[in-house]
Amino acid sequence: MREKNIPVRMCIVCKSRLTKESLHRFQIKDGILKMFEKSGRSFYICEACLNKNQHKIIKTINKKYNLTLSCKSDENFKETISDG
Ligand SMILES: [Zn+2]
């Protein structure tokens, strides 16, 4: 039998369906990728994608939200995400 009603969300990059605990929630605010705060449109990205699919994340977000975020390097990506 399946576990009962564990909320799952889909990683927008790899389309994996995972529990919320396995995902990181982000939002786009003023054209910038940020950690999800309280409101606004948000999406989930899984840990695995965050660690290795960073260029794909940027591409996916750009396409989905019609943005032109850029990612110069993997290290730069973490700076792209503002948790402030
Ligand atoms: Zn993923």
PDB file of the backbone (N, CA, C, O) and the ligand in Angstrom, with CONECT records:
HET     ZN  A 101       1
ATOM      1  N   MET A   1       0.836  -1.204   0.000  1.00  0.00           N
ATOM      2  CA  MET A   1       0.000   0.000   0.000  1.00  0.00           C
ATOM      3  C   MET A   1       0.866   1.248   0.000  1.00  0.00           C
ATOM      4  O   MET A   1       1.997   1.247   0.487  1.00  0.00           O
ATOM      5  N   ARG A   2       0.313   2.296  -0.552  1.00  0.00           N
ATOM      6  CA  ARG A   2       1.059   3.547  -0.585  1.00  0.00           C
ATOM      7  C   ARG A   2       0.983   4.244   0.768  1.00  0.00           C
ATOM      8  O   ARG A   2       0.018   4.093   1.517  1.00  0.00           O
ATOM      9  N   GLU A   3       2.019   5.003   1.053  1.00  0.00           N
ATOM     10  CA  GLU A   3       1.990   5.860   2.236  1.00  0.00           C
ATOM     11  C   GLU A   3       0.839   6.841   2.037  1.00  0.00           C
ATOM     12  O   GLU A   3       0.538   7.246   0.914  1.00  0.00           O
ATOM     13  N   LYS A   4       0.221   7.204   3.113  1.00  0.00           N
ATOM     14  CA  LYS A   4      -0.955   8.042   2.924  1.00  0.00           C
ATOM     15  C   LYS A   4      -0.637   9.539   2.829  1.00  0.00           C
ATOM     16  O   LYS A   4      -0.073  10.141   3.742  1.00  0.00           O
ATOM     17  N   ASN A   5      -1.011  10.088   1.724  1.00  0.00           N
ATOM     18  CA  ASN A   5      -1.026  11.539   1.554  1.00  0.00           C
ATOM     19  C   ASN A   5       0.216  12.291   1.970  1.00  0.00           C
ATOM     20  O   ASN A   5       0.124  13.340   2.607  1.00  0.00           O
ATOM     21  N   ILE A   6       1.373  11.769   1.619  1.00  0.00           N
ATOM     22  CA  ILE A   6       2.573  12.580   1.789  1.00  0.00           C
ATOM     23  C   ILE A   6       2.599  13.582   0.633  1.00  0.00           C
ATOM     24  O   ILE A   6       2.554  13.198  -0.536  1.00  0.00           O
ATOM     25  N   PRO A   7       2.673  14.855   0.972  1.00  0.00           N
ATOM     26  CA  PRO A   7       2.642  15.839  -0.111  1.00  0.00           C
ATOM     27  C   PRO A   7       3.888  15.770  -0.974  1.00  0.00           C
ATOM     28  O   PRO A   7       5.007  15.859  -0.469  1.00  0.00           O
ATOM     29  N   VAL A   8       3.696  15.613  -2.255  1.00  0.00           N
ATOM     30  CA  VAL A   8       4.833  15.598  -3.174  1.00  0.00           C
ATOM     31  C   VAL A   8       4.753  16.792  -4.105  1.00  0.00           C
ATOM     32  O   VAL A   8       3.674  17.272  -4.451  1.00  0.00           O
ATOM     33  N   ARG A   9       5.912  17.248  -4.494  1.00  0.00           N
ATOM     34  CA  ARG A   9       6.015  18.364  -5.424  1.00  0.00           C
ATOM     35  C   ARG A   9       6.963  17.954  -6.535  1.00  0.00           C
ATOM     36  O   ARG A   9       7.784  17.052  -6.366  1.00  0.00           O
ATOM     37  N   MET A  10       6.845  18.617  -7.659  1.00  0.00           N
ATOM     38  CA  MET A  10       7.669  18.249  -8.793  1.00  0.00           C
ATOM     39  C   MET A  10       8.828  19.226  -8.976  1.00  0.00           C
ATOM     40  O   MET A  10       8.648  20.444  -8.980  1.00  0.00           O
ATOM     41  N   CYS A  11       9.999  18.664  -9.125  1.00  0.00           N
ATOM     42  CA  CYS A  11      11.164  19.466  -9.484  1.00  0.00           C
ATOM     43  C   CYS A  11      10.957  19.979 -10.910  1.00  0.00           C
ATOM     44  O   CYS A  11      10.699  19.195 -11.823  1.00  0.00           O
ATOM     45  N   ILE A  12      11.069  21.280 -11.095  1.00  0.00           N
ATOM     46  CA  ILE A  12      10.791  21.823 -12.437  1.00  0.00           C
ATOM     47  C   ILE A  12      11.880  21.470 -13.437  1.00  0.00           C
ATOM     48  O   ILE A  12      11.685  21.608 -14.644  1.00  0.00           O
ATOM     49  N   VAL A  13      13.021  21.017 -12.943  1.00  0.00           N
ATOM     50  CA  VAL A  13      14.141  20.740 -13.841  1.00  0.00           C
ATOM     51  C   VAL A  13      14.097  19.305 -14.351  1.00  0.00           C
ATOM     52  O   VAL A  13      14.089  19.067 -15.559  1.00  0.00           O
ATOM     53  N   CYS A  14      14.069  18.360 -13.433  1.00  0.00           N
ATOM     54  CA  CYS A  14      14.117  16.952 -13.853  1.00  0.00           C
ATOM     55  C   CYS A  14      12.753  16.282 -13.809  1.00  0.00           C
ATOM     56  O   CYS A  14      12.609  15.123 -14.197  1.00  0.00           O
ATOM     57  N   LYS A  15      11.750  17.018 -13.334  1.00  0.00           N
ATOM     58  CA  LYS A  15      10.364  16.537 -13.293  1.00  0.00           C
ATOM     59  C   LYS A  15      10.164  15.373 -12.317  1.00  0.00           C
ATOM     60  O   LYS A  15       9.152  14.673 -12.373  1.00  0.00           O
ATOM     61  N   SER A  16      11.136  15.174 -11.429  1.00  0.00           N
ATOM     62  CA  SER A  16      10.953  14.140 -10.421  1.00  0.00           C
ATOM     63  C   SER A  16       9.921  14.598  -9.407  1.00  0.00           C
ATOM     64  O   SER A  16       9.849  15.776  -9.055  1.00  0.00           O
ATOM     65  N   ARG A  17       9.139  13.661  -8.955  1.00  0.00           N
ATOM     66  CA  ARG A  17       8.174  13.988  -7.914  1.00  0.00           C
ATOM     67  C   ARG A  17       8.754  13.521  -6.587  1.00  0.00           C
ATOM     68  O   ARG A  17       9.052  12.342  -6.397  1.00  0.00           O
ATOM     69  N   LEU A  18       8.907  14.473  -5.677  1.00  0.00           N
ATOM     70  CA  LEU A  18       9.570  14.195  -4.409  1.00  0.00           C
ATOM     71  C   LEU A  18       8.793  14.848  -3.280  1.00  0.00           C
ATOM     72  O   LEU A  18       7.950  15.718  -3.499  1.00  0.00           O
ATOM     73  N   THR A  19       9.096  14.405  -2.065  1.00  0.00           N
ATOM     74  CA  THR A  19       8.461  15.066  -0.921  1.00  0.00           C
ATOM     75  C   THR A  19       9.030  16.468  -0.759  1.00  0.00           C
ATOM     76  O   THR A  19      10.150  16.749  -1.186  1.00  0.00           O
ATOM     77  N   LYS A  20       8.273  17.316  -0.157  1.00  0.00           N
ATOM     78  CA  LYS A  20       8.698  18.702  -0.001  1.00  0.00           C
ATOM     79  C   LYS A  20      10.032  18.812   0.725  1.00  0.00           C
ATOM     80  O   LYS A  20      10.809  19.734   0.476  1.00  0.00           O
ATOM     81  N   GLU A  21      10.290  17.874   1.617  1.00  0.00           N
ATOM     82  CA  GLU A  21      11.535  17.906   2.377  1.00  0.00           C
ATOM     83  C   GLU A  21      12.757  17.713   1.482  1.00  0.00           C
ATOM     84  O   GLU A  21      13.858  18.150   1.820  1.00  0.00           O
ATOM     85  N   SER A  22      12.559  17.063   0.351  1.00  0.00           N
ATOM     86  CA  SER A  22      13.679  16.796  -0.550  1.00  0.00           C
ATOM     87  C   SER A  22      13.893  17.908  -1.560  1.00  0.00           C
ATOM     88  O   SER A  22      14.805  17.842  -2.385  1.00  0.00           O
ATOM     89  N   LEU A  23      13.053  18.925  -1.492  1.00  0.00           N
ATOM     90  CA  LEU A  23      13.092  19.977  -2.498  1.00  0.00           C
ATOM     91  C   LEU A  23      13.393  21.326  -1.865  1.00  0.00           C
ATOM     92  O   LEU A  23      13.150  21.560  -0.681  1.00  0.00           O
ATOM     93  N   HIS A  24      13.926  22.192  -2.694  1.00  0.00           N
ATOM     94  CA  HIS A  24      14.157  23.563  -2.249  1.00  0.00           C
ATOM     95  C   HIS A  24      13.184  24.458  -3.006  1.00  0.00           C
ATOM     96  O   HIS A  24      12.991  24.311  -4.213  1.00  0.00           O
ATOM     97  N   ARG A  25      12.589  25.365  -2.290  1.00  0.00           N
ATOM     98  CA  ARG A  25      11.579  26.206  -2.900  1.00  0.00           C
ATOM     99  C   ARG A  25      12.169  27.575  -3.231  1.00  0.00           C
ATOM    100  O   ARG A  25      12.798  28.227  -2.398  1.00  0.00           O
ATOM    101  N   PHE A  26      11.945  27.976  -4.456  1.00  0.00           N
ATOM    102  CA  PHE A  26      12.468  29.264  -4.915  1.00  0.00           C
ATOM    103  C   PHE A  26      11.351  30.092  -5.497  1.00  0.00           C
ATOM    104  O   PHE A  26      10.251  29.603  -5.758  1.00  0.00           O
ATOM    105  N   GLN A  27      11.654  31.342  -5.693  1.00  0.00           N
ATOM    106  CA  GLN A  27      10.728  32.195  -6.404  1.00  0.00           C
ATOM    107  C   GLN A  27      11.514  33.173  -7.272  1.00  0.00           C
ATOM    108  O   GLN A  27      12.708  33.402  -7.076  1.00  0.00           O
ATOM    109  N   ILE A  28      10.807  33.727  -8.220  1.00  0.00           N
ATOM    110  CA  ILE A  28      11.379  34.791  -9.036  1.00  0.00           C
ATOM    111  C   ILE A  28      10.783  36.095  -8.548  1.00  0.00           C
ATOM    112  O   ILE A  28       9.565  36.274  -8.538  1.00  0.00           O
ATOM    113  N   LYS A  29      11.649  36.996  -8.146  1.00  0.00           N
ATOM    114  CA  LYS A  29      11.163  38.288  -7.695  1.00  0.00           C
ATOM    115  C   LYS A  29      12.004  39.368  -8.360  1.00  0.00           C
ATOM    116  O   LYS A  29      13.230  39.375  -8.253  1.00  0.00           O
ATOM    117  N   ASP A  30      11.336  40.265  -9.035  1.00  0.00           N
ATOM    118  CA  ASP A  30      12.015  41.335  -9.765  1.00  0.00           C
ATOM    119  C   ASP A  30      13.083  40.776 -10.704  1.00  0.00           C
ATOM    120  O   ASP A  30      14.154  41.360 -10.873  1.00  0.00           O
ATOM    121  N   GLY A  31      12.769  39.644 -11.304  1.00  0.00           N
ATOM    122  CA  GLY A  31      13.687  39.063 -12.269  1.00  0.00           C
ATOM    123  C   GLY A  31      14.893  38.378 -11.662  1.00  0.00           C
ATOM    124  O   GLY A  31      15.851  38.048 -12.362  1.00  0.00           O
ATOM    125  N   ILE A  32      14.843  38.163 -10.355  1.00  0.00           N
ATOM    126  CA  ILE A  32      15.971  37.532  -9.671  1.00  0.00           C
ATOM    127  C   ILE A  32      15.499  36.241  -9.010  1.00  0.00           C
ATOM    128  O   ILE A  32      14.411  36.165  -8.440  1.00  0.00           O
ATOM    129  N   LEU A  33      16.351  35.241  -9.107  1.00  0.00           N
ATOM    130  CA  LEU A  33      16.064  33.968  -8.454  1.00  0.00           C
ATOM    131  C   LEU A  33      16.357  34.092  -6.971  1.00  0.00           C
ATOM    132  O   LEU A  33      17.467  34.444  -6.572  1.00  0.00           O
ATOM    133  N   LYS A  34      15.354  33.801  -6.160  1.00  0.00           N
ATOM    134  CA  LYS A  34      15.525  33.939  -4.718  1.00  0.00           C
ATOM    135  C   LYS A  34      14.945  32.739  -4.005  1.00  0.00           C
ATOM    136  O   LYS A  34      14.135  31.991  -4.553  1.00  0.00           O
ATOM    137  N   MET A  35      15.386  32.572  -2.761  1.00  0.00           N
ATOM    138  CA  MET A  35      14.707  31.615  -1.915  1.00  0.00           C
ATOM    139  C   MET A  35      13.276  32.097  -1.729  1.00  0.00           C
ATOM    140  O   MET A  35      13.022  33.300  -1.671  1.00  0.00           O
ATOM    141  N   PHE A  36      12.348  31.159  -1.637  1.00  0.00           N
ATOM    142  CA  PHE A  36      10.952  31.534  -1.473  1.00  0.00           C
ATOM    143  C   PHE A  36      10.760  32.251  -0.146  1.00  0.00           C
ATOM    144  O   PHE A  36      11.228  31.800   0.899  1.00  0.00           O
ATOM    145  N   GLU A  37      10.069  33.366  -0.212  1.00  0.00           N
ATOM    146  CA  GLU A  37       9.807  34.095   1.025  1.00  0.00           C
ATOM    147  C   GLU A  37       8.395  33.782   1.509  1.00  0.00           C
ATOM    148  O   GLU A  37       8.176  32.782   2.192  1.00  0.00           O
ATOM    149  N   LYS A  38       7.471  34.610   1.167  1.00  0.00           N
ATOM    150  CA  LYS A  38       6.128  34.338   1.664  1.00  0.00           C
ATOM    151  C   LYS A  38       5.091  34.221   0.565  1.00  0.00           C
ATOM    152  O   LYS A  38       4.171  33.406   0.639  1.00  0.00           O
ATOM    153  N   SER A  39       5.251  35.033  -0.437  1.00  0.00           N
ATOM    154  CA  SER A  39       4.229  35.033  -1.467  1.00  0.00           C
ATOM    155  C   SER A  39       4.869  35.139  -2.840  1.00  0.00           C
ATOM    156  O   SER A  39       6.078  35.322  -2.978  1.00  0.00           O
ATOM    157  N   GLY A  40       4.041  35.020  -3.819  1.00  0.00           N
ATOM    158  CA  GLY A  40       4.537  35.093  -5.184  1.00  0.00           C
ATOM    159  C   GLY A  40       4.595  33.716  -5.790  1.00  0.00           C
ATOM    160  O   GLY A  40       4.402  32.706  -5.113  1.00  0.00           O
ATOM    161  N   ARG A  41       4.867  33.692  -7.097  1.00  0.00           N
ATOM    162  CA  ARG A  41       4.920  32.393  -7.755  1.00  0.00           C
ATOM    163  C   ARG A  41       6.230  31.707  -7.407  1.00  0.00           C
ATOM    164  O   ARG A  41       7.306  32.302  -7.452  1.00  0.00           O
ATOM    165  N   SER A  42       6.101  30.458  -7.066  1.00  0.00           N
ATOM    166  CA  SER A  42       7.274  29.728  -6.614  1.00  0.00           C
ATOM    167  C   SER A  42       7.349  28.396  -7.321  1.00  0.00           C
ATOM    168  O   SER A  42       6.411  27.976  -7.998  1.00  0.00           O
ATOM    169  N   PHE A  43       8.466  27.749  -7.155  1.00  0.00           N
ATOM    170  CA  PHE A  43       8.667  26.451  -7.779  1.00  0.00           C
ATOM    171  C   PHE A  43       9.704  25.693  -6.951  1.00  0.00           C
ATOM    172  O   PHE A  43      10.383  26.257  -6.092  1.00  0.00           O
ATOM    173  N   TYR A  44       9.797  24.425  -7.235  1.00  0.00           N
ATOM    174  CA  TYR A  44      10.696  23.574  -6.466  1.00  0.00           C
ATOM    175  C   TYR A  44      11.819  23.029  -7.340  1.00  0.00           C
ATOM    176  O   TYR A  44      11.632  22.718  -8.516  1.00  0.00           O
ATOM    177  N   ILE A  45      12.976  22.926  -6.729  1.00  0.00           N
ATOM    178  CA  ILE A  45      14.118  22.298  -7.396  1.00  0.00           C
ATOM    179  C   ILE A  45      14.716  21.298  -6.422  1.00  0.00           C
ATOM    180  O   ILE A  45      14.904  21.609  -5.246  1.00  0.00           O
ATOM    181  N   CYS A  46      15.014  20.110  -6.901  1.00  0.00           N
ATOM    182  CA  CYS A  46      15.505  19.077  -6.006  1.00  0.00           C
ATOM    183  C   CYS A  46      17.002  19.256  -5.714  1.00  0.00           C
ATOM    184  O   CYS A  46      17.722  19.951  -6.431  1.00  0.00           O
ATOM    185  N   GLU A  47      17.423  18.621  -4.666  1.00  0.00           N
ATOM    186  CA  GLU A  47      18.813  18.713  -4.227  1.00  0.00           C
ATOM    187  C   GLU A  47      19.778  18.280  -5.331  1.00  0.00           C
ATOM    188  O   GLU A  47      20.798  18.927  -5.568  1.00  0.00           O
ATOM    189  N   ALA A  48      19.446  17.193  -5.992  1.00  0.00           N
ATOM    190  CA  ALA A  48      20.344  16.663  -7.027  1.00  0.00           C
ATOM    191  C   ALA A  48      20.534  17.669  -8.151  1.00  0.00           C
ATOM    192  O   ALA A  48      21.652  17.864  -8.627  1.00  0.00           O
ATOM    193  N   CYS A  49      19.459  18.304  -8.574  1.00  0.00           N
ATOM    194  CA  CYS A  49      19.579  19.293  -9.646  1.00  0.00           C
ATOM    195  C   CYS A  49      20.378  20.499  -9.170  1.00  0.00           C
ATOM    196  O   CYS A  49      21.188  21.045  -9.919  1.00  0.00           O
ATOM    197  N   LEU A  50      20.157  20.908  -7.952  1.00  0.00           N
ATOM    198  CA  LEU A  50      20.902  22.048  -7.430  1.00  0.00           C
ATOM    199  C   LEU A  50      22.392  21.771  -7.442  1.00  0.00           C
ATOM    200  O   LEU A  50      23.202  22.672  -7.661  1.00  0.00           O
ATOM    201  N   ASN A  51      22.746  20.521  -7.207  1.00  0.00           N
ATOM    202  CA  ASN A  51      24.155  20.185  -7.132  1.00  0.00           C
ATOM    203  C   ASN A  51      24.815  19.989  -8.483  1.00  0.00           C
ATOM    204  O   ASN A  51      26.014  20.228  -8.631  1.00  0.00           O
ATOM    205  N   LYS A  52      24.047  19.559  -9.463  1.00  0.00           N
ATOM    206  CA  LYS A  52      24.729  19.224 -10.720  1.00  0.00           C
ATOM    207  C   LYS A  52      24.076  19.743 -11.988  1.00  0.00           C
ATOM    208  O   LYS A  52      24.678  19.663 -13.058  1.00  0.00           O
ATOM    209  N   ASN A  53      22.883  20.262 -11.903  1.00  0.00           N
ATOM    210  CA  ASN A  53      22.198  20.671 -13.124  1.00  0.00           C
ATOM    211  C   ASN A  53      21.986  22.179 -13.191  1.00  0.00           C
ATOM    212  O   ASN A  53      20.939  22.649 -13.636  1.00  0.00           O
ATOM    213  N   GLN A  54      22.969  22.918 -12.753  1.00  0.00           N
ATOM    214  CA  GLN A  54      22.729  24.338 -12.568  1.00  0.00           C
ATOM    215  C   GLN A  54      22.458  25.078 -13.873  1.00  0.00           C
ATOM    216  O   GLN A  54      21.626  25.984 -13.919  1.00  0.00           O
ATOM    217  N   HIS A  55      23.153  24.695 -14.916  1.00  0.00           N
ATOM    218  CA  HIS A  55      22.889  25.353 -16.186  1.00  0.00           C
ATOM    219  C   HIS A  55      21.502  24.993 -16.695  1.00  0.00           C
ATOM    220  O   HIS A  55      20.817  25.808 -17.313  1.00  0.00           O
ATOM    221  N   LYS A  56      21.109  23.775 -16.426  1.00  0.00           N
ATOM    222  CA  LYS A  56      19.776  23.358 -16.842  1.00  0.00           C
ATOM    223  C   LYS A  56      18.701  24.082 -16.036  1.00  0.00           C
ATOM    224  O   LYS A  56      17.638  24.415 -16.560  1.00  0.00           O
ATOM    225  N   ILE A  57      18.984  24.319 -14.776  1.00  0.00           N
ATOM    226  CA  ILE A  57      18.050  25.078 -13.937  1.00  0.00           C
ATOM    227  C   ILE A  57      17.816  26.455 -14.545  1.00  0.00           C
ATOM    228  O   ILE A  57      16.678  26.888 -14.724  1.00  0.00           O
ATOM    229  N   ILE A  58      18.918  27.132 -14.857  1.00  0.00           N
ATOM    230  CA  ILE A  58      18.807  28.475 -15.431  1.00  0.00           C
ATOM    231  C   ILE A  58      18.019  28.439 -16.738  1.00  0.00           C
ATOM    232  O   ILE A  58      17.150  29.279 -16.974  1.00  0.00           O
ATOM    233  N   LYS A  59      18.331  27.465 -17.579  1.00  0.00           N
ATOM    234  CA  LYS A  59      17.614  27.359 -18.849  1.00  0.00           C
ATOM    235  C   LYS A  59      16.128  27.122 -18.636  1.00  0.00           C
ATOM    236  O   LYS A  59      15.277  27.717 -19.295  1.00  0.00           O
ATOM    237  N   THR A  60      15.845  26.226 -17.686  1.00  0.00           N
ATOM    238  CA  THR A  60      14.448  25.886 -17.415  1.00  0.00           C
ATOM    239  C   THR A  60      13.679  27.094 -16.899  1.00  0.00           C
ATOM    240  O   THR A  60      12.553  27.355 -17.323  1.00  0.00           O
ATOM    241  N   ILE A  61      14.296  27.821 -15.986  1.00  0.00           N
ATOM    242  CA  ILE A  61      13.637  28.998 -15.416  1.00  0.00           C
ATOM    243  C   ILE A  61      13.443  30.069 -16.483  1.00  0.00           C
ATOM    244  O   ILE A  61      12.378  30.679 -16.579  1.00  0.00           O
ATOM    245  N   ASN A  62      14.462  30.286 -17.266  1.00  0.00           N
ATOM    246  CA  ASN A  62      14.357  31.302 -18.309  1.00  0.00           C
ATOM    247  C   ASN A  62      13.202  31.005 -19.259  1.00  0.00           C
ATOM    248  O   ASN A  62      12.443  31.893 -19.646  1.00  0.00           O
ATOM    249  N   LYS A  63      13.095  29.740 -19.618  1.00  0.00           N
ATOM    250  CA  LYS A  63      12.053  29.341 -20.547  1.00  0.00           C
ATOM    251  C   LYS A  63      10.669  29.453 -19.907  1.00  0.00           C
ATOM    252  O   LYS A  63       9.714  29.939 -20.512  1.00  0.00           O
ATOM    253  N   LYS A  64      10.602  28.990 -18.671  1.00  0.00           N
ATOM    254  CA  LYS A  64       9.320  28.945 -17.978  1.00  0.00           C
ATOM    255  C   LYS A  64       8.796  30.345 -17.674  1.00  0.00           C
ATOM    256  O   LYS A  64       7.599  30.607 -17.787  1.00  0.00           O
ATOM    257  N   TYR A  65       9.694  31.229 -17.293  1.00  0.00           N
ATOM    258  CA  TYR A  65       9.262  32.558 -16.858  1.00  0.00           C
ATOM    259  C   TYR A  65       9.660  33.656 -17.836  1.00  0.00           C
ATOM    260  O   TYR A  65       9.516  34.843 -17.542  1.00  0.00           O
ATOM    261  N   ASN A  66      10.163  33.250 -19.006  1.00  0.00           N
ATOM    262  CA  ASN A  66      10.527  34.215 -20.028  1.00  0.00           C
ATOM    263  C   ASN A  66      11.537  35.237 -19.498  1.00  0.00           C
ATOM    264  O   ASN A  66      11.391  36.444 -19.690  1.00  0.00           O
ATOM    265  N   LEU A  67      12.553  34.718 -18.833  1.00  0.00           N
ATOM    266  CA  LEU A  67      13.591  35.567 -18.257  1.00  0.00           C
ATOM    267  C   LEU A  67      14.908  35.349 -18.991  1.00  0.00           C
ATOM    268  O   LEU A  67      15.024  34.490 -19.865  1.00  0.00           O
ATOM    269  N   THR A  68      15.879  36.141 -18.614  1.00  0.00           N
ATOM    270  CA  THR A  68      17.206  35.982 -19.206  1.00  0.00           C
ATOM    271  C   THR A  68      18.253  35.918 -18.105  1.00  0.00           C
ATOM    272  O   THR A  68      19.281  36.592 -18.173  1.00  0.00           O
ATOM    273  N   LEU A  69      17.988  35.110 -17.099  1.00  0.00           N
ATOM    274  CA  LEU A  69      18.984  34.893 -16.063  1.00  0.00           C
ATOM    275  C   LEU A  69      20.200  34.247 -16.704  1.00  0.00           C
ATOM    276  O   LEU A  69      20.079  33.496 -17.671  1.00  0.00           O
ATOM    277  N   SER A  70      21.359  34.539 -16.165  1.00  0.00           N
ATOM    278  CA  SER A  70      22.549  33.900 -16.695  1.00  0.00           C
ATOM    279  C   SER A  70      23.334  33.267 -15.561  1.00  0.00           C
ATOM    280  O   SER A  70      23.221  33.665 -14.401  1.00  0.00           O
ATOM    281  N   CYS A  71      24.120  32.291 -15.915  1.00  0.00           N
ATOM    282  CA  CYS A  71      24.910  31.581 -14.933  1.00  0.00           C
ATOM    283  C   CYS A  71      26.306  31.433 -15.501  1.00  0.00           C
ATOM    284  O   CYS A  71      26.537  30.636 -16.411  1.00  0.00           O
ATOM    285  N   LYS A  72      27.213  32.184 -14.974  1.00  0.00           N
ATOM    286  CA  LYS A  72      28.560  32.176 -15.536  1.00  0.00           C
ATOM    287  C   LYS A  72      29.353  30.941 -15.123  1.00  0.00           C
ATOM    288  O   LYS A  72      30.153  30.411 -15.894  1.00  0.00           O
ATOM    289  N   SER A  73      29.118  30.499 -13.908  1.00  0.00           N
ATOM    290  CA  SER A  73      29.815  29.312 -13.426  1.00  0.00           C
ATOM    291  C   SER A  73      28.979  28.677 -12.329  1.00  0.00           C
ATOM    292  O   SER A  73      28.016  29.269 -11.843  1.00  0.00           O
ATOM    293  N   ASP A  74      29.350  27.496 -11.955  1.00  0.00           N
ATOM    294  CA  ASP A  74      28.586  26.819 -10.916  1.00  0.00           C
ATOM    295  C   ASP A  74      28.654  27.566  -9.596  1.00  0.00           C
ATOM    296  O   ASP A  74      27.679  27.621  -8.847  1.00  0.00           O
ATOM    297  N   GLU A  75      29.814  28.139  -9.321  1.00  0.00           N
ATOM    298  CA  GLU A  75      29.921  28.903  -8.084  1.00  0.00           C
ATOM    299  C   GLU A  75      29.060  30.145  -8.125  1.00  0.00           C
ATOM    300  O   GLU A  75      28.431  30.537  -7.142  1.00  0.00           O
ATOM    301  N   ASN A  76      29.058  30.749  -9.304  1.00  0.00           N
ATOM    302  CA  ASN A  76      28.247  31.939  -9.473  1.00  0.00           C
ATOM    303  C   ASN A  76      26.770  31.663  -9.241  1.00  0.00           C
ATOM    304  O   ASN A  76      26.021  32.529  -8.789  1.00  0.00           O
ATOM    305  N   PHE A  77      26.368  30.440  -9.560  1.00  0.00           N
ATOM    306  CA  PHE A  77      24.961  30.105  -9.415  1.00  0.00           C
ATOM    307  C   PHE A  77      24.480  30.307  -7.993  1.00  0.00           C
ATOM    308  O   PHE A  77      23.370  30.791  -7.772  1.00  0.00           O
ATOM    309  N   LYS A  78      25.302  29.941  -7.034  1.00  0.00           N
ATOM    310  CA  LYS A  78      24.872  30.083  -5.639  1.00  0.00           C
ATOM    311  C   LYS A  78      24.740  31.547  -5.251  1.00  0.00           C
ATOM    312  O   LYS A  78      23.962  31.906  -4.366  1.00  0.00           O
ATOM    313  N   GLU A  79      25.516  32.383  -5.928  1.00  0.00           N
ATOM    314  CA  GLU A  79      25.343  33.811  -5.674  1.00  0.00           C
ATOM    315  C   GLU A  79      24.103  34.354  -6.381  1.00  0.00           C
ATOM    316  O   GLU A  79      23.510  35.351  -5.968  1.00  0.00           O
ATOM    317  N   THR A  80      23.735  33.672  -7.453  1.00  0.00           N
ATOM    318  CA  THR A  80      22.531  34.071  -8.172  1.00  0.00           C
ATOM    319  C   THR A  80      21.321  33.958  -7.266  1.00  0.00           C
ATOM    320  O   THR A  80      20.393  34.764  -7.338  1.00  0.00           O
ATOM    321  N   ILE A  81      21.345  32.940  -6.409  1.00  0.00           N
ATOM    322  CA  ILE A  81      20.250  32.755  -5.471  1.00  0.00           C
ATOM    323  C   ILE A  81      20.488  33.636  -4.255  1.00  0.00           C
ATOM    324  O   ILE A  81      21.439  33.432  -3.501  1.00  0.00           O
ATOM    325  N   SER A  82      19.643  34.585  -4.082  1.00  0.00           N
ATOM    326  CA  SER A  82      19.763  35.454  -2.930  1.00  0.00           C
ATOM    327  C   SER A  82      18.856  34.937  -1.829  1.00  0.00           C
ATOM    328  O   SER A  82      17.658  34.752  -2.047  1.00  0.00           O
ATOM    329  N   ASP A  83      19.399  34.708  -0.675  1.00  0.00           N
ATOM    330  CA  ASP A  83      18.528  34.282   0.425  1.00  0.00           C
ATOM    331  C   ASP A  83      18.205  35.449   1.352  1.00  0.00           C
ATOM    332  O   ASP A  83      17.608  35.271   2.414  1.00  0.00           O
ATOM    333  N   GLY A  84      18.605  36.623   0.938  1.00  0.00           N
ATOM    334  CA  GLY A  84      18.318  37.790   1.750  1.00  0.00           C
ATOM    335  C   GLY A  84      16.834  38.081   1.736  1.00  0.00           C
ATOM    336  O   GLY A  84      16.386  39.037   2.369  1.00  0.00           O
TER     337      GLY A  84
HETATM  338 ZN    ZN A 101      15.481  17.821 -10.084  1.00  0.00          ZN2+
END
